[in-house]
Amino acid sequence: MSGVRRSTLTGLVGQGIGPSLTPELHEREAERQGLRYVYKTVDLVDDDVDPDRLGQLVRSAVRLGFDGLNVTHPVKQMTVPLVDRVSAEVAAVGALNTVVVTDGATVGHNTDLTAFERSFTDGLPGVSLADVVLLGAGGAGTAVAHALVRLGVQRLRVVDPDRDRGAALVESVQRLGSNANVEVLDRSGLEAAMRDAAGLVNATPVGMAHHPGIPLPEEQLRPTTWVADIVYRPLRTRLLRAAEALGCQTLSGAGMAVHQAADAFELITGRAADRSAMFHDFDLLVAAEADGEPMAREPSGERKQ
């Protein structure tokens, strides 16, 4: 029947995703655009974090009519070989966070890279990129590393307990043909690295609601070092609070979260997202949560007064 508006079915796959604001951001933006849009969450148990189980889940999503999936910690890298094709960003980074389904075929994309790059440019314009310490070499950390190199970082020191994962990050960055000096450190080298660092990025889960804490000793922070955290739940992590107390320039995970959602929405629907409105939604959702109010979606995209 011509003229009937089709619905869109999307989901988020990962662990500890209950608090995510991504479903609400997608559904509010879809409602503004007059789309019927349903966003489900698939919170993985430990046994599901396995290539075979994950492959079954992706295939089931295709059979059930999903139009797309967002993929998050800890399966961003594991999902790459499970899709039919990947974007240039995924091929470079080796991790994906968005899967688009078209006519039964799956294509992987990485909006971590583009979202961090855009958020950083907006939130920390003009800061020094001479020497940056990056905590975490997983899927998000590798995307952030690529974004920092594209932004012009000169020296990037990556700290991750998994040396093989760190080496894979360095190898992927080297394929970009950049002149950036990228090296992997273990935790014992972090203190010395921080003494010279112009900036610090936390791309580990430490600081999230389900992974509380701070990813490095507070005494290693310096007032002249800018600090970025990709965690947004909570918005002001312990790391950011400690940095702010010292007078550091800081960047929260809010911008990355919104741009990730907007980029994925555009990939899945083929429609331009209203990023300004999505930032407003994000602020309302965070404020509502702080006030202890339910985060139910309102027809206008606004909270009821």
Secondary structure, DSSP 8 states (H G I E B T S, - for coil): -TT---EEEEEEEESS-TT-SHHHHHHHHHHHTT-EEEEEEEE--GGG-SHHHHHHHHHHHHHTT--EEEE-TT-TTTTGGGSSEE-HHHHHHS--SEEEEETTEEEEE-HHHHHHHHHHHHHSTT---SSEEEE--SHHHHHHHHHHHHHT-SEEEEE-S-HHHHHHHHHHHHTTT---EEEEE-GGGHHHHHHH-SEEEE-SSTTBTTB-S-SS-GGG--TTSEEEE---SSSS-HHHHHHHHHT--EE-SHHHHHHHHHHHHHHHHSS---HHHHHHHHHHHHHHHHTT------TTSS---
